[in-house]
């Protein structure tokens, strides 16, 4: 049933002995006609524990026999169908108090869940299948009542009072401060997630915490010192041992965070890390047809991290005695190892973290590639590619290197050509086959990228397209009555509920990104409609953020003060040399609207509702 699906994750399961169905009417109809419950398994192709559960359970004849006999089994790729994932992750959190992937859901043919969990070891999973199978056969009403109750709870709207009070910046900083790891950076103990959007906010609000974290993440093994790029998260407090999968969205967001750190501080290290991260994206993730693939796997040959670890002997054999020993000492590659008897290269504890081994890295990189392969998820996701386009646009704006603008243009052009039709945005393309209607995140991140392209190039068509898609997103997703944007729109499949995702977790939420977009576009276009919509969105998000401000890092970043800067150039080339900063909303004005002062290039600057006299110099940093 899965062999003809586009998702690499679904195709990975096509030859399991489990009779998997993709999400759709065929599965629900079968469950209804045969009066069976549905077992829904949600994961993604680079997920380590998804692979483990497949090897232990879904490739096992005993498990397959029980699933096939008593259930209808459905597989979903969370990256291809984030709407389904959002709903059933909430279900899992309601049942277990936590969540993760694989997500394991038991539900009715009406999609109403009655039991949930994540990874189950084979022995435990068999027990669950047996108990639920027996309960369904003998006392089904209890399970049905559970499904009705959890659906009712999840569908209940929270009565949050919409408030126009101040954005809770200080409260968020206080929460971050309490959880800050002063020795190794980051927040809490383990696991530690990069959460680049939190660091972007803290670079302005509490730079000591942000900079410490950015430096320590680069020192650790979460950064791939051989091939560059960041893994998804660290399993320890030191940033040493990562969960080795590498995601496009993490690297795009982290590139933006390091670029912002360089822009604010001028410290070369941050530019270097950003450049290495962008190099990784171009070298490893860019598709020959355009766009970027979504992720690289954590496992090689079924072993997590095998691709990334070394022994001292193999480095010496490769580089020779002298260079090999220097390389091992620099990157902490030891006989004892730091990960299952082998070593993850890292710079933890090293004060000098400059490019001491740069000349030797290409040899080690090529050797590593020849030694093992790393599987790739070939989905090209609209939202994640938009983040990549924004990262490259910001890199050009901040660093000025033309190759970054070329990469940004290629990526944006691919999205425009392959993943949009007019004001309609689509969610994914895999092997040339385009997926269904886009979700809020696809619109929000693409608009965000178009704003970044405009700020990097000053080209009006990017701004015009951003405004047009914002109007479309408002029609499709915005709740005029209560505020906020729904995750799914009128063109999407109607599921058991439609959520408003606001929490900035591994990625910024679509609602936080739309708050950023609306604020910037209102300034750049002077549209009264966008100003009003921006105000509604901010009121909605303030109410959401009040309960736990630290969970809204991107929204807090979006609401930081912005300088409205209009440049009226005396000569067209005068505007090209201006270094546009991240806390500006910059546009080139016409002398008919904004008069030149003394015939020279003139700047009109406003901030937080107060406008300064016309000036010949741009605003200070």
C-alpha positions in Angstrom: 0.0 0.0 0.0 2.9 2.4 0.6 5.2 1.6 -2.3 3.6 4.3 -4.5 3.7 7.1 -1.9 6.1 10.0 -2.4 7.3 10.2 1.2 10.6 8.4 1.7 9.4 7.6 5.2 6.4 5.8 4.0 8.3 4.0 1.3 10.8 2.8 4.0 7.9 0.8 5.5 6.5 -0.5 2.2 8.0 -4.0 2.6 7.2 -4.5 6.3 5.0 -7.5 7.0 2.5 -5.0 8.5 -0.2 -4.2 6.0 0.2 -0.4 6.2 -2.2 2.0 4.7 -1.5 5.6 4.0 -3.7 8.2 5.7 -6.9 8.3 3.7 -10.4 7.1 3.0 -9.4 3.6 2.1 -8.1 2.9 5.6 -11.0 4.5 7.4 -13.5 2.6 5.2 -11.8 -0.7 5.9 -11.8 0.0 9.6 -15.5 0.8 9.5 -16.5 -2.1 7.4 -14.5 -4.7 9.4 -15.2 -3.0 12.7 -11.6 -2.7 13.7 -9.7 0.0 15.6 -7.0 2.0 13.8 -3.3 1.9 14.9 -1.8 5.2 13.7 2.0 5.5 13.6 3.5 8.9 12.9 7.2 9.5 12.3 9.8 10.7 9.8 12.6 9.2 7.8 15.5 10.5 9.8 14.1 9.6 13.2 16.3 7.2 15.1 13.6 5.7 17.4 11.3 5.3 14.5 13.9 3.0 12.9 14.3 1.2 16.2 10.5 0.5 16.5 10.5 -0.6 12.9 13.3 -3.1 13.4 11.9 -4.4 16.7 8.2 -4.5 15.9 7.1 -3.6 12.4 9.5 -6.0 10.8 8.5 -8.7 13.3 6.2 -11.5 12.1 4.4 -11.9 15.5 3.7 -8.1 15.8 2.6 -7.9 12.1 0.2 -10.9 12.5 -1.5 -9.2 15.5 -1.7 -5.8 13.8 -3.0 -7.2 10.6 -5.6 -9.4 12.3 -7.0 -7.0 14.8 -6.3 -3.5 13.6 -6.0 -1.3 10.5 -2.5 0.1 10.5 -1.9 3.6 9.1 1.5 5.3 8.5 1.9 9.1 8.4 5.0 11.2 7.6 4.8 14.0 10.1 6.8 16.4 7.9 4.5 15.8 4.9 1.3 16.0 7.1 2.1 18.4 10.0 -1.6 19.0 10.4 -2.2 15.3 11.4 1.0 15.4 13.5 -0.1 18.5 15.4 -3.4 17.0 16.4 -2.2 13.6 17.5 0.9 15.0 19.3 -1.5 16.9 21.5 -3.3 13.6 22.0 -0.1 11.9 23.0 0.8 14.7 25.4 -2.7 14.6 26.9 -2.4 10.8 27.6 1.3 10.7 28.6 2.3 14.2 29.7 5.0 14.2 27.0 5.5 13.5 23.3 7.9 12.5 20.7 8.3 10.3 17.6 7.3 7.7 16.7 3.9 8.7 17.9 1.6 5.7 18.4 -2.1 6.3 18.4 -5.1 4.0 18.8 -8.3 5.5 17.4 -11.7 4.8 15.8 -12.5 5.0 12.1 -13.9 8.4 12.9 -10.3 9.4 13.8 -11.1 9.8 17.5 -8.2 8.6 19.7 -8.6 6.5 22.8 -5.0 5.5 23.6 -1.6 7.0 22.8 2.2 6.7 23.4 5.5 7.0 21.6 8.1 4.3 21.2 7.1 1.0 22.7 9.6 -1.9 23.0 8.3 -5.0 21.2 7.3 -6.9 24.4 5.4 -3.9 25.7 3.8 -3.2 22.3 2.6 -6.8 22.0 0.9 -6.5 25.4 -0.8 -3.2 24.4 -2.0 -4.7 21.2 -3.4 -7.7 23.0 -5.2 -5.7 25.7 -6.7 -3.2 23.3 -7.7 -6.0 20.9 -9.5 -7.8 23.7 -11.1 -4.7 25.0 -12.3 -3.7 21.6 -13.8 -7.2 21.1 -15.5 -7.5 24.6 -16.1 -4.0 25.9 -15.7 -1.6 23.0 -18.0 1.1 24.5 -15.4 2.0 27.2 -12.8 2.7 24.4 -15.4 4.7 22.4 -16.3 6.8 25.4 -12.6 7.5 26.0 -12.3 8.6 22.4 -15.3 10.9 22.7 -14.0 12.4 25.9 -10.4 13.1 24.7 -11.8 14.6 21.4 -14.2 16.8 23.5 -11.3 18.0 25.7 -9.0 18.8 22.8 -11.8 20.6 20.9 -12.6 22.9 23.8 -11.6 26.4 23.1 -9.5 28.2 25.7 -11.2 31.4 27.0 -8.0 33.5 26.9 -8.7 37.2 27.3 -7.3 39.1 24.4 -4.9 41.7 25.8 -3.0 44.6 24.3 -0.7 44.8 27.3 3.1 45.0 26.9 4.9 42.0 25.3 6.3 39.9 28.2 10.0 40.3 27.4 11.2 40.7 31.0 9.2 37.8 32.3 10.7 35.6 29.6 14.2 36.7 30.3 13.6 35.8 34.0 12.5 32.3 33.1 15.5 31.8 30.8 17.8 33.1 33.5 16.5 30.6 36.0 17.2 27.7 33.7 20.5 28.9 32.2 23.5 26.6 32.4 26.3 29.1 33.3 29.1 26.6 32.6 28.0 25.1 29.3 25.3 27.4 28.0 21.9 26.4 27.0 18.9 25.9 29.3 18.2 23.0 31.7 20.4 19.9 31.9 19.6 17.4 29.2 18.5 17.0 26.5 19.4 20.4 25.1 17.9 21.8 22.0 19.5 24.7 20.0 16.2 26.7 19.7 17.8 29.3 17.6 14.8 31.6 17.8 15.2 31.9 21.6 18.8 32.9 21.0 17.8 35.5 18.4 15.6 37.2 21.1 18.2 36.9 23.8 21.0 38.4 21.6 19.0 41.7 22.2 17.5 41.0 25.6 20.2 39.1 27.5 23.3 38.8 25.2 25.4 37.1 27.9 23.2 34.0 27.8 22.9 34.0 24.0 26.6 34.4 23.3 27.7 31.7 25.9 25.2 29.3 24.3 26.3 30.0 20.8 30.0 29.5 21.6 29.4 26.3 23.6 27.2 24.8 20.9 29.9 25.4 18.3 32.5 23.8 20.7 30.4 20.7 21.2 29.8 17.6 19.1 26.3 18.9 18.2 28.3 20.9 15.5 29.9 18.6 12.9 33.5 19.9 12.9 34.4 17.8 9.9 31.5 18.3 7.5 29.8 21.3 9.2 26.2 21.8 10.2 24.3 21.2 13.4 22.6 18.0 14.6 19.1 18.2 16.0 19.9 18.3 19.7 22.4 17.3 22.4 21.7 14.3 24.6 23.8 15.8 27.4 24.4 19.2 29.0 27.8 19.6 27.4 26.5 19.8 23.8 28.9 16.8 23.2 26.8 13.8 22.1 24.0 14.8 19.7 21.0 13.0 18.3 22.9 12.9 15.0 20.1 13.6 12.5 20.6 16.9 10.7 17.5 19.0 9.8 17.3 21.7 7.2 15.2 23.9 9.5 17.7 23.7 12.4 20.6 24.7 10.2 18.8 27.6 8.5 17.6 29.0 11.8 21.0 28.6 13.5 22.7 30.3 10.5 20.4 33.2 11.1 21.2 33.3 14.8 25.0 33.3 14.2 24.6 35.9 11.5 22.6 38.1 13.9 25.3 37.6 16.6 28.0 38.7 14.2 25.9 41.7 13.1 25.4 42.8 16.8 28.9 42.0 18.2 31.2 42.1 15.2 33.0 38.9 16.5 34.4 37.0 13.6 33.7 33.6 15.2 30.0 34.0 14.7 30.4 34.8 11.0 32.6 31.7 10.6 30.1 29.4 12.2 27.3 30.9 10.0 29.4 30.4 6.9 30.2 26.8 7.8 26.6 26.1 8.4 25.6 27.6 5.0 28.4 25.6 3.4 26.9 22.4 4.8 23.5 23.3 3.5 24.8 23.9 0.0 27.1 21.0 -0.1 24.9 18.3 1.5 21.3 19.3 1.3 20.8 21.3 -2.0 18.9 19.3 -4.6 20.3 19.3 -8.2 16.9 20.3 -9.4 16.6 23.2 -7.0 15.5 23.6 -3.4 16.9 21.8 -0.4 16.2 18.3 0.9 14.7 18.1 4.4 17.2 16.0 6.4 20.0 13.6 6.8 19.6 10.4 9.0 21.0 9.8 12.4 21.9 6.2 11.5 24.4 4.6 9.1 24.1 0.9 8.4 21.5 0.8 11.2 23.9 2.3 13.8 23.3 5.7 15.3 26.2 8.1 14.9 28.5 5.6 13.0 29.1 8.1 10.2 30.4 10.8 12.6 32.8 9.1 15.0 36.5 8.2 14.8 39.3 6.3 16.4 42.8 7.9 16.8 44.3 5.1 14.7 42.3 5.8 11.6 43.1 9.5 11.7 46.8 8.8 12.0 46.6 6.3 9.2 44.9 8.9 7.1 46.9 12.0 7.9 50.3 10.6 9.0 51.8 10.5 12.4 52.5 14.2 13.0 49.3 15.7 11.5 47.2 12.8 12.8 48.3 13.3 16.4 47.8 17.1 16.1 44.3 16.5 14.6 43.4 14.0 17.4 44.6 16.4 20.1 42.7 19.3 18.6 39.4 17.5 18.3 39.6 15.3 21.4 39.8 12.0 19.5 41.1 9.6 22.1 41.6 5.9 22.7 39.0 5.9 25.4 36.5 7.7 23.2 33.5 9.8 24.3 30.7 7.9 22.5 30.4 4.1 22.7 34.2 3.6 22.5 34.8 6.0 19.7 35.2 9.8 19.6 32.9 12.6 18.4 35.2 15.4 17.3 34.7 18.5 19.6 36.3 21.6 21.0 34.8 21.4 24.5 37.2 22.9 27.0 39.4 24.4 24.3 39.8 28.2 24.7 41.2 28.6 21.2 38.4 27.5 18.9 39.7 29.1 15.6 40.4 27.3 12.4 43.5 25.4 13.7 42.9 22.3 11.5 41.2 23.8 8.5 43.8 22.6 6.0 43.3 19.0 7.1 39.5 19.0 7.1 39.0 18.2 3.4 41.0 14.9 3.7 39.0 13.8 6.7 35.7 14.8 5.2 36.4 12.9 2.0 37.6 9.9 4.0 34.5 9.9 6.1 32.2 10.0 3.0 34.1 7.0 1.6 33.8 5.1 4.8 30.0 5.1 5.2 26.9 6.6 3.7 24.3 8.7 5.4 20.7 8.3 4.2 18.9 11.4 3.0 15.2 12.4 3.2 14.5 13.8 -0.3 11.4 15.7 0.5 11.5 19.4 -0.4 9.3 21.2 2.1 8.0 24.6 1.4 8.3 26.0 4.9 11.8 24.7 5.5 13.0 25.9 2.1 11.7 29.3 2.9 13.8 29.4 6.0 16.8 28.4 3.9 16.1 31.2 1.4 15.8 33.7 4.3 19.1 32.5 5.8 21.0 33.0 2.6 19.3 36.4 2.0 20.3 37.5 5.5 23.9 36.2 4.9 24.1 38.4 1.8 22.7 41.4 3.6 25.1 41.0 6.6 28.2 39.5 5.0 27.9 40.9 1.5 29.1 37.8 -0.4 27.3 37.5 -3.8 27.2 33.6 -3.7 24.7 33.9 -0.8 22.4 36.1 -2.8 22.6 33.6 -5.7 21.6 30.8 -3.3 18.7 32.9 -1.9 17.5 33.7 -5.4 17.7 30.1 -6.5 15.8 28.8 -3.5 13.0 31.5 -3.7 12.7 31.0 -7.4 12.3 27.2 -6.9 9.5 27.8 -4.3 7.8 30.3 -6.6 8.0 28.0 -9.6 7.3 24.6 -8.2 5.4 25.2 -5.0 3.0 28.1 -5.7 0.3 29.0 -8.2 -0.7 32.7 -7.9 -1.6 33.2 -4.3 -1.8 29.4 -3.6 1.1 27.8 -1.7 1.6 24.1 -1.6 3.3 22.1 1.1 5.9 19.8 -0.4 7.4 18.3 -3.6 9.2 14.9 -3.7 10.8 13.4 -6.8 8.9 16.0 -8.9 5.5 15.2 -7.4 3.9 18.1 -5.7 1.9 17.6 -2.4 -1.3 19.2 -1.3 -2.4 22.6 -0.2 0.0 24.4 2.1 -0.6 25.0 5.8 -0.1 28.2 7.7 3.6 27.5 8.2 4.1 27.3 4.4 2.6 30.8 3.9 4.2 32.3 7.0 7.8 31.2 6.4 7.6 32.0 2.7 6.4 35.5 3.4 9.2 35.8 6.0 11.7 34.8 3.3 10.2 37.3 0.8 10.7 40.1 3.4 14.3 38.9 3.9 14.8 39.0 0.2 13.4 42.5 -0.1 15.6 43.8 2.8 18.7 42.2 1.1 18.0 43.4 -2.4 15.5 46.4 -2.1 13.7 44.9 -5.0 10.0 45.8 -4.9 8.6 42.6 -6.4 9.6 40.6 -3.3 7.7 43.0 -1.1 4.7 43.0 -3.4 4.6 39.2 -3.4 4.9 39.1 0.4 1.9 41.5 0.7 -0.2 39.5 -1.7 0.5 36.2 0.0 -0.2 37.8 3.4 -3.7 38.9 2.2 -4.2 35.3 1.0 -3.1 33.9 4.3 -5.5 36.2 6.2 -8.4 35.0 4.0 -7.5 31.4 4.4 -6.4 31.0 8.0 -7.2 34.0 10.2 -9.9 33.9 12.8 -11.6 37.2 12.6 -13.7 36.6 15.7 -11.1 35.5 18.2 -7.8 36.4 16.5 -4.9 34.2 15.5 -4.3 32.0 12.5 -5.5 28.4 12.2 -3.0 25.8 11.1 -5.2 24.5 8.4 -7.2 26.5 5.9 -10.2 26.0 3.7 -8.2 24.1 1.1 -6.8 21.6 3.6 -8.4 18.3 4.7 -10.8 18.8 7.5 -9.6 16.8 10.5 -11.2 16.2 13.9 -10.0 19.7 15.0 -8.1 22.6 13.6 -5.5 24.0 15.9 -3.9 27.4 16.3 -0.2 26.6 16.9 1.4 29.4 18.9 4.2 27.8 20.9 7.7 28.3 19.5 9.1 24.8 20.0 11.7 23.2 17.7 10.6 25.7 15.1 8.9 29.1 15.4 5.1 28.7 15.2 3.2 30.0 12.2 1.4 32.5 14.4 4.7 34.0 15.8 6.1 34.3 12.3 2.9 35.9 11.0 3.2 38.4 13.9 6.7 39.3 12.6 5.5 39.4 9.0 2.5 41.7 9.7 4.6 44.1 11.8 7.3 44.5 9.1 4.9 44.6 6.2 2.7 47.2 7.8 5.8 49.4 8.2 7.1 48.7 4.7 3.8 49.1 2.9 2.0 51.6 5.1 -1.2 49.5 4.7 -3.9 50.4 7.2 -5.4 46.9 6.7 -2.1 45.3 7.6 -1.6 47.6 10.6 -5.1 46.6 12.0 -4.4 42.9 11.3 -1.0 43.2 13.0 -2.6 44.8 16.1 -5.2 42.0 16.3 -2.4 39.3 15.9 -0.3 40.9 18.6 -3.2 41.1 21.0 -3.9 37.4 20.4 -0.3 36.4 20.9 0.2 38.5 24.0 -2.7 36.6 25.6 -1.1 33.3 24.5 2.4 34.2 25.7 1.3 35.5 29.1 1.2 32.0 30.7 4.7 30.9 29.7 6.6 33.7 28.0 9.8 31.7 27.4 7.8 29.4 25.1 7.3 32.2 22.7 10.9 33.1 21.7 10.3 34.0 18.1 7.2 36.1 19.0 9.3 38.0 21.5 12.0 38.5 18.9 9.4 39.7 16.4 8.0 42.3 18.8 11.4 43.9 19.6 11.7 47.6 18.6 12.2 48.2 14.9 13.5 51.3 13.2 11.5 52.4 10.1 14.2 53.7 7.8 13.4 55.4 4.5 16.3 56.3 2.3 15.9 58.8 -0.4 19.1 58.6 -2.5 20.5 61.6 -4.4 21.8 59.1 -6.9 20.4 55.5 -7.3 23.8 53.9 -6.5 23.8 55.7 -3.1 21.2 53.2 -1.7 23.2 50.2 -2.8 26.0 50.8 -0.3 23.8 51.0 2.8 24.2 48.2 5.3 20.6 47.3 6.2 20.4 45.9 9.7 18.1 43.2 11.1 16.3 45.6 13.4 15.4 47.9 10.5 12.4 48.0 8.2 14.2 49.5 5.3 12.9 50.9 2.0 13.9 53.3 -0.7 11.7 56.3 -0.9 10.9 58.7 -3.7 11.9 62.4 -3.5 8.4 63.4 -4.4 7.2 61.8 -1.1 10.3 62.4 1.0 12.2 65.5 0.1 16.0 65.5 -0.2 17.8 67.5 2.4 20.3 69.9 0.9 20.3 67.8 -2.3 22.1 64.9 -0.6 21.0 61.3 0.2 18.5 61.7 3.1 17.3 59.3 5.8 13.9 59.5 7.4 13.9 57.4 10.6 11.0 56.5 12.9 11.0 54.2 15.9 8.1 53.1 18.1 5.8 55.9 16.8 8.4 58.7 17.1 10.0 60.2 14.0 13.4 62.0 14.0 14.3 65.0 11.8 15.6 64.1 8.3 19.3 63.2 8.4 22.2 62.6 6.0 23.4 59.6 8.1 21.6 56.2 8.6 20.5 55.3 12.2 23.1 54.1 14.6 23.4 50.4 15.5 
